[in-house]
């Protein structure tokens, strides 16, 4: 994208998620569409809470939820989300194996690992499988949304 086009995007009107036409000074997430997110975690309460948190941001949209890695892979195949928030420890297929399968088949889908424990090498294992980062669930509320927004903006 050339510099003239970047400048025009920064000042051009755009339609916000609620339908309003807004004139922005920076390129909003909604100018290029909402980031589509799949949440994969075997804890249904956690999935619901993360989904509610993400729904507060007009640039983010939860398009599906999976309770294990196998379901996550199947949903990525059908939904083609931009991001997957992937729990590391799940039944049937863990998050490490699911991350590997997803990033091999759909490299445009970015996976953010999600872990409860600070187990030795868990972050290295997720990164090796193809995740862009790993968040620990006790810190995720403050870091998850900014991370997703930054990654979405970097995609251009």
Secondary structure, 3 states (H helix, E strand, C coil): CCHHHHHHHHHCEEECCCCCEEECCCCCHHHHCCEEEEEECCCHHHHHHHHHHHHCCCCEEEEEEECCHHHHHHHHHHHCCCEEEEECCCCCCCHHHHHHHHHHHCCCCEEEEEECCCCCCHHHHHHHHCCCEEEECCCHHHHHHHHHHHHHHHHC
